[in-house]
Amino acid sequence: MNRSNNLSRGYYFNFIGYMIKKYMILLPLLCSLLGCTKSDDALFPTPPKQFNSTVFIETDKACYTPNESVQFTLDKTLEGEIRVKYFHLGTLLKEEALPTKEWSWLPPSTDFKGYMVAVYEVVDGKEVLLGNIAVDVSSDWTKYPRYGFLSTYNTMTAETMDAVISNLSRFHLNGLQYQDCQYKHHKPLAGTVTDPALSWKDIANREVSKSTVDSYLLKARKKGMKSIFYDLCYGALSDAKADGVSEEWYLYKDRLHQQKDLHNLPSDYFWSDIYLVNPANVEWQAYLSQQVDAFYQVYNFDGFQIDQLGNRGQLYDYQGNAVDIKSGYTSFITAMKKAQPTKNLIMNAVAGYGQEEIAKGAVGFFYNEVWGDTPKFTDLAEIIATNKSYRADLSTVFAAYMNYDLANNSGYFNTPGVLLTDAVIFALGASHLELGEHMLGKEYFPNDNLKMDATLKNSLIAYYDFLVAYQNLLREGGSVDHSTVSCRNNKMSLSPWPPKTGDVAYLAKRVENRLVLQFLNFSEASNFDWRDLNGTQPEPTVVQEASLKITTTQPVSRVWMASPDYHKGVAEELDFVQNASGITLLYPKMKYWGMVVVEYK
């Protein structure tokens, strides 16, 4: 074979490729000027950057306050030409050579912003994405709450606790609910302020170690996480009388105060049932406020996660008066806030019960424990809309237990079910209480029957990076936009929310000068139940190179997309063509969830 002829062929092929690439870049502008429509189908975006996830990046904190430096660490030393880029909503803020496997960055001082930081290797003049991580800069964690939990407090090694907190920090959790670390529901502190107990038994007879609680508080604070202790607003245990709880504070099932209302618990695990007092009773409020204050003096929690048990039916106070429990929630929250004004308060609206009354109190965000009476994805959307009608300024967190029936036995969470539900919750602008020492499958937080496999854990890291990096689009208000989207090459069937069988559903909203489109892939969904009770939700088919037409009459300056399932959520700019009726573009890839952002001139 003649080597010189091969070189000649290579030169001409390279030249032809160069000319095609050069004039393809000009084609969108030419088509826009000509108002063309038929040739739109021939357009292809700029070839995406390659992705090779070879590094794991961590930050020293889960979240940051303005003017606070971010410390990054790679899990390995990289060789070659390595660059790091800092993005806000797809816009490059800064680019620099990566100095070492550990480096720092000072984000802009503006409060309440999310960023994406990406590390690239330059190979033969092309960028290969090696890894990425999001950064949240917010002075108040309740604006964009990402709530997790802790549930076990026996004597532990520092290494065990470090591993738990470091893992939750990588998911950017900015608040942790400490469920059942308290001594008794009516008396959280074991011992006294001057002589606190070194250990005690919780209601389930599990050991709680003071040193473990102290260590978790310290480790969480170093990571920028808030620590919130858990208790009922009206719980008293069987020995409450000896601790000063009056018989006249309880709720009764009869007018003659013969039968207290109680929550039965299995006696082979729990040492007491839970008896209910009236949350509106001012003497009870004063009593519990004092008990909580004593608890705060020993354990410097950042707030109180207030729980309830939902609708209890008709109940009565000691005097025989009918009691509407939820009507007392506002005054209970107010009493707790008055006693400790600097502490955060969050209250659970179990199955929505008392949500309007809770909204009138000084709570940091809405917390909805959702059950089988609201099993549909559309129910989640309605809950968020209802919450916004009460308080438009508050975010929503769902305590939503995945694969609930599957969790009766040991096994693994169903990855497609979890990711589809998180995609919907995040796309709707809320977040999901699901991560702690393990993932939640039951309302009893220590239950860890189901495990996350590696695929699910790695995917969730990308989902939480996405939730943080684009929080300014996902979780800030905006307004409903009525733009329509269609697929021109039959790569997917599209329909506006709510989801339809076999379709990809889209939601559209306007955020300042941007049209934000969320695409949720229900094309293979066997049902529209967020719970995925038995872990049967199938994996969706990946959509690739879908030609989209988006209706808009405003001049467009830029279009970009991002997906937690594609390049780990790092944004990619898209070529587009605009004519009088809208824009056309090629959407590169989507599995569960993707976002397209149209920026107007």
N, C-alpha and C positions, 0 to 999 in steps of 0.2 A: 504494500500500500504506500502510495506517494504521500509523504508527510507534508510537503508544501501545499498540495491540493487540499488536504484536510484543514490546514491553517486558513487557506483562502475561503473555504466553505464556512468555517467558523466566523471569520470576519464579517462576511455578508449576512449570515444569520443573526449575528449580534447587532449589526447595523439596522437590519429590518426590524428586529425586536425593539431597538431604541426608538425608531421612528414611530412605531405603533404606539408605544407607551407615551411618547411625547404628545402625539396628536389626540390620543384618547383622553389625556388630561384636559385638552382644550375643548373636547366634544361637549361636555355639559354646558359650558359657557355659550358655545355656538348654538346648541339646541335651545337654550333659554332665550337667546336673542331672536331666534327664528320662531319661537313659540311652538316648537315641534311636539308631537305626542306619539306618533307611530314608532319613532326610533328609540323611545325611552327604554323599551324592553332590551335593547342591545347594550345598555349601560352596565358596567361592572365597577364596583368601588375600587379604590386604591388597594392593592393586595395587603391584607392585614399583616401586622408584625407577627413573627413567629413567637411561639410560647413554649418554653421548656422549664417546667416548675422544678428547679433543682435546689432552691434555697428556701429556708424557712426563716422568716423575719419576725422579730419580737420588738416591742417597745417597753420602756421601763414602767409605763403606767397604762391603765385602761382608758384614761381620758385626761385632759389637760385644761388648765385655766389659761386665760389670755396672758401673753408674755412669759409663758413657761416653756422651756426648751424640751424637745423630745429627744430621747436617747434611743437609738436603734441598735440592734444586734443581729448579725447573721449567724446561722448555725455552722458556717464553714468559711474559710478564707477563699476568696475568688481570685483567679488569675486572668490575665488578658485585659482588654479594654472594657472596663466596667463603668457604667454611668448610672446615676440615680436622678429620677425626675419627681417633681412635686406638683400635683394637680389639684385644682378645685373645680368641681363640676365640669370636668373634661378639658379645662383650660390649663395649659402649662404655666406654672408660676416661676419655676426655677429648675435648672439642670446643672449638674456638676459631676466631676469624676468622683467615684467612690473612693474615699481615702483609705479606709481599713474596714475590717468586719464589724467595727463599732464606730458609730459616728453620731452627730447631733444635728438638729435642725430647729431653728426658731421660726414657728409659723407666724403669719400675719397676726397682728394684735386684735383683730376684729373678733368679737364674741360670737358664739354659737355658729360655728362653721365646721364642715367636714372636709377632709382631704384624703386623697389617694397618693401613696408614695410607692414608686415602682423602680426596681433595679433591673438594668439591661446589660447584656453583653453585646458589644459591637463585633460582628464576625463578617469579614469581607464586605464591610461598609453597610451591613444590614443589622438592625437591632433585634436581638432575641430577648424576650421578656423572661427573666429568671425567677422573679418573685415579687410580691407586693404586700402592702399592709395599709389599713386606713388609720386616720388620726382624727379624734374628736376634740375640738377646742370649745368648751362651754363652761361658763362660770356656775351654772345651776344644772345639776344632773336631771332634774325633773322635767326639763324642757324636752329632752330626747331620752327618756328612760329606757335603759336596757337592763332589765331586772333578772337576777338569778337568785339562787338560794343556797343555803347550807342546812344540813339536817342531822348531822352526827357530831357529837362533841365529847366522846370518851377520850381518855388519855392517848395522845398521839405524839409522834415525833415531829420535830420541826420540818424535816424533809417531806413528810406526808402532807402537812399543811401548806408548805411552799408549793408543792406540785399542784394542789387543788387551786390555790389562788392564782398561780401563774397561768394555769390552763384557762381559768375564767377570765383573766385579764386579756388573754389572746383573742377572746370573743368580744372584747371591749365592754364587758358588763360593768356598768357604773353604779349599780346598787345591788346589794345582797340581802335577801330576807332570811333571817335566822329562825327557822321554824322550830318551835318546842325546845329552845335553849333555856326557857324560864323554869322556875321551880314549880310554881302552881299558877293556874290561870288567875286566881284572885290575889296571889302574892308572888310576884315574879322573882323577888330576891330571896335566895336561900341564906339564912343567917341574918346579920344586921349590917348596917352601913359601916360600923366600926369593927365588926368581926364577921365578915362574910364567910360563908361555908366554902371549903376548898373543893367539894364535890357534892352532888345531890342526884336524886332519881327524878326523871321527868315522869309525866303521866303514864308513859308506857313502860315504866320501870327500867329505863335505860340510863346508864351512867352519863352524867354531864360533869365535865371537869372545868373548874374555874380557869386553870392555866390554858386550856384549849380555847375557851371563849376569849380570854385576854389575847392570846396569840393571834387568833383569827382577826380580831378587831385591829390589832396593830398591823398585821400583814395586809389586810384589805385597805387600810388607810394609806399605807405606803404606795399602793397601786392606784390611789385616787378614787377608790370605791367607797360608797356610803354603806354603812351597816345598819340595818333596820330590824329591830326585834319584833317577834310575832306574839300576838295574844288576842283573845276574844274581847269584844266590847262588853260582854255580859256573862262571862263564864265564872262559875264558882264550883269548887270541888267538895267532896263529902265532908271534909273537916273544916269548912269555911267558917262555921259558927265560932270555933275556937280561935280563929284568926280575926274575929271582929266583924264578920258579915252578918247583918241583921236579917231575921226571918221576914221582916216587912219590906225588904228590897226585892224579893224574888217575884218571878212570874208564875202564875198558877193556871191550871187547866180548869179550875172551877171557881165560882164566886166566893166560896167559903174557905179558901186557901188550905184545902186539904191535900191537894196533889200538885206538887211542883212540876213545872215543865223541865224535862231533862233530855239530854242526848245520850242514849245508851251506848256504851262501849264494851267490847268483849272482855270479860273479867279475867280470861287467861293471859291477856297482854297488859291491860290497863288497870291501875289500882283504884280508879274512881270513874264514875260517870260524870258528865258535865251538867250542872244545874244552871238554869238561866235566871238572871236577875234583870230588872228593868233598866235598860240603858238610859232612860230619861230621868230616873230617880236621882235627884241632886245629891242625896247623901251617898249613894253608891258612886257617883261621879267624883265626889270629894275623896272618898275612901280610895278608889283606884288611882286617882291622881297622886295621892301620897305614896302609894305602893310603887307606882311607876317612877316617881321622883327618887325614891330610895334605890331603885334598880339602876337608874341613870347615874347616881352618885358613885356607884361601884363599877359599872360598865358603861363606858362612854359611847353608847349607841347614838346614831345620827337621827333616829326616828322610830316610830311605832307603826307597824303593820297591823291594822285593826281588822279583825275577822268577825264574821257572823255566820249564822246557819241557815239563812234564807227565810222564806215564809213559814211560820210556825202555826198558822191557823189562829183561831180565836183564843186569846189568853186574857188573864185578869191580874190585877195587882192585889196586894194584901187586903185592901179595902173592898174588893169585889168590883172595881171599875174595869170595864173593857179597855184593853190596851192595844193600840196599833204600834207594834214594835218599831217599825221604820220611821215613825214620826219623831222618835227620840234620837235618831242618828245625828242630826245636825247639832243638837245641844250637847251630845256626848263629844263630838269632834271639837266643838267650841271649848268645852271644859278642858279637854286634853291640851289644846293649843294655848289656852290661857295659863295653864299650869307650867308649860314648857314651851314658850313662844319660839325658841330657836330650833326646835326639833321638827323634822319632817313627819307628816301624817299621810298615810295611805289607807283607804278602807275598801274592803272587798264588797262588791255588789254581787252576791251569789245569785246566779241566774237572773241578774238584773234587779233583784229585790232591793228597794230603797235607793236606787241610783239617783233619783231626783233630789232626795233629801241629803244624800252624801255630797252631791255637787254643790250644795249650799254651804258646806263646811270648808275649812281651810285645808284641803287635801292637795297634794302635789301633782297628782295625775289620777286618771280613772283606772281602776283595777277591776276587771270583770272575770270572775270564775265562771266559765261557760260549761253547760252540760247538754244532756240529750234533748232538752226541750228547744234548743237552738242549734241543731246539728248541721245546718247547711252553710256553705260559704257565704251565701247571701245573708244569712243571719248575722254573721260577723260584720258585714258591711252595714247592716241596719243598726247594730249596737253602736258602732262608731258614729254613725249619723245621729243617733239619739243622744249620745254623749255630747257631741258637738252642739246640739240644740240646747243643752243645759249649760255648758261651759265651753265656748269655742277655743279658749286659751289652753285647755288641758289635753295632753296626750292620753292614749289608751294603751294599757297593757292587758293582754289576755292570759289568764291562767287556764290553759287549754291542754288537757291531758291526752296525748296521742296514743293510738293503738291500745285503748283502755281495756278491752276484753283480752287481747293478746297478752297484756301485762299480768294476767292472772297466773301465768307460768313463766319460767325462764326462757330466754331467747334473745332475739335481736329486733330492734325497731325496723319497721319497713321504710327504707330510705325514700322511695317515691312518695309515700303518704306524708312523711314529715316535711320533705322539701316543698311539695305542692302547697301544703297548709302554710308553711312559713312564707312562701312566695306570695300567697294571697294576703296574709296578715301584713307583711312588710309593704307590699304594693298599695294596700289600702291606707297606709300611714300609721300603723300601730306596731307594737312589738309583742314578743311571746315569752312569758315566763316558762322556761323549759330546761335550763341548764344549771347544774350545781355540781356536786361530787359525781353525779350521773345525770342522765336525762330523765325527765318526769314522764311516767306512764299512769300514775295514780295520784289522788289527792293527798294520800299519806306520803309525805315527801321522802321518808327513808326507804320506801319501796324502790328497789333497784333490780327488779326481775329482768327487765329488758336492757340490753346494752346497745351502744352505738358501734357499728363496724367502722373500719377505716374510711370507707367511701363516704359514709354519712358525716363523720367528724370533719373530714377535709372539706366536704361541700359546705357544711355549716360555717366553717371559718370564712369561706368566700362570701356566704350570705350575710354574715355579720359585718365583714369588711364593706360590703355593698351598702348595708343599712346605714353605716357610719359615713362613708364617703359621700353619699348622695342624700343625706338626711335633710338638707335644705330644699330638696325637691320632693322627697317622699313624705316628710313629716310636718312641713309648714303648709299653711292653709291652701292658698290658691283658690280658684273657682272652677266649676265644671265647664268644660269646653265641649262643643258639639261638633267638632271636626270628625269626619268619618275616614275610615281606613279600609282599603280593599287590597286583595292580593291579585296581581295581574298574571302570574304564571302558574297558578294552582298549586303552589308549594304548601299552602295551608289555607284552611277555611276560616275566615275571620267573622266575628260578630261582636257587637258592643256588649259590655257587661249588662245583665248577668250571664254566667256561663251557659253554653248550650252543648248538647251531646255532639262530639266529634269536632268541635271548633276550638280555635284559639280566641279567648276573650280579650278585649282591650278596654282600657279606661283612659279617658283623656281629661286633663285639667290644665288650666293656664296658671303659671307661676311667674308673675312679673312679665318679662318679654319672652317667655318660653312656653311652648306647647310641650307638655310632658305626657308621653304615651306609655302605658304599662301593658305588656302582652303576657298573658297567662295561658299556658298550654294545657287545655283540657281535651286535646284531640283523642287521647287514648283513655281518658278517665272512665272508670267503671261506675262511678257515682260522684255526687257533688257534696258528700259528707266530709267535713274537715276532720272528723275524729278518726277516720280509717280504723274502725274498732278492732277488726281482726287482722289488720295489716295486709289488706288485699289490693290496695290501689296499685295499678300497674305502672311501669316506667313509661314515660311518653316517648314518642318518636321524635328524634332530633329534626328540627326544621332548618334547612340550609338554602341560602341564596334565594330568598323569597323577594319577589319584586313587589314593592308596596306603592300604592298611590294614596297620598294624604291630602284631603281637601283643605285648602287655605287660600285666602285672597291677599294676605299680607306678604310683602317682600321678605324673603328668607335670606339670612346671612350665613347660616351655618347649621349643619345637622350632625349629630353624633349619637352613638348608641353605647350601651353598657349592659352586661348581663353577668350575674354571679356564676353562671354555667359556662361562660366563654371568656377566656383570658383572665379568669378570676376577678372579673368586674372592672378591669382597667378600661377606660373609655377609648373608643375608636371613632375617628371622624369619618363620615360617609359622604361620598359624592352624591349629588342630587341634580335633578333638572326641574325647573319651575316653569309652569305656564299659567294661563289665566285661571285654571280651575284648581291648581294645587301643585304638589311636588311628587316626583317619583324617585325612588331609591332602591338599592338592593340591600336587604337585611341579611347579614352574613350567616348568623347561626343562633339558634335558640333551642333550649331543652325544656326547662320548666318556666323560666321567667326572663323577660328582657325588657329593656327600656329604650325608647327613642326620644331624643330631645331635639326639638326644632326651635332654633333661636331666630328671632325676627330682627330686622334692621331697625 
